[in-house]
Amino acid sequence: MSIPLRAKKHLYDILEALDAIHSFTEGMGENEFLNDALVQAAVERKFEIG
């Protein structure tokens, strides 16, 4: 059984969003993240996309 193309595209979008989130937060500690509204907003947006 193969995965439908639509599902593959959705999974690809999720992986891209995760890569972006990792890029946004790499090297940040929890306190840094919690004190950076811009990064928080970017991460939240990527969760909406994924």
Wavefront OBJ file of the C-alpha trace (Angstrom):
o trace
v 0.000 0.000 0.000
v 1.458 3.358 -0.975
v 0.987 6.706 0.695
v -1.277 9.105 -1.233
v 0.480 12.089 -2.802
v -1.461 14.554 -0.629
v -0.241 12.808 2.524
v 3.350 12.828 1.242
v 3.130 16.562 0.610
v 1.731 17.135 4.098
v 4.520 15.070 5.671
v 7.076 17.031 3.657
v 5.590 20.310 4.925
v 5.805 19.019 8.498
v 9.465 18.080 8.059
v 10.227 21.497 6.572
v 8.483 23.206 9.504
v 10.469 21.104 11.990
v 13.732 22.002 10.242
v 12.825 25.684 10.458
v 11.912 25.412 14.148
v 15.230 23.716 14.828
v 17.025 26.498 12.957
v 15.161 29.212 14.905
v 15.909 27.674 18.300
v 19.320 26.060 17.838
v 21.614 26.968 20.703
v 18.843 28.618 22.728
v 18.103 27.651 26.268
v 14.596 27.561 27.681
v 14.924 30.995 29.307
v 16.236 32.544 26.089
v 13.306 31.100 24.183
v 10.782 32.258 26.757
v 12.195 35.799 26.638
v 12.256 36.076 22.826
v 8.769 36.902 21.545
v 9.922 36.953 17.920
v 11.261 33.397 18.037
v 8.169 32.227 19.911
v 5.926 33.717 17.229
v 7.971 32.119 14.462
v 7.811 28.706 16.128
v 4.067 29.020 16.733
v 3.552 29.919 13.074
v 5.468 26.854 11.928
v 3.286 24.674 14.160
v 0.237 26.131 12.417
v 1.703 25.296 9.006
v 2.720 21.767 10.022
l 1 2 3 4 5 6 7 8 9 10 11 12 13 14 15 16 17 18 19 20 21 22 23 24 25 26 27 28 29 30 31 32 33 34 35 36 37 38 39 40 41 42 43 44 45 46 47 48 49 50
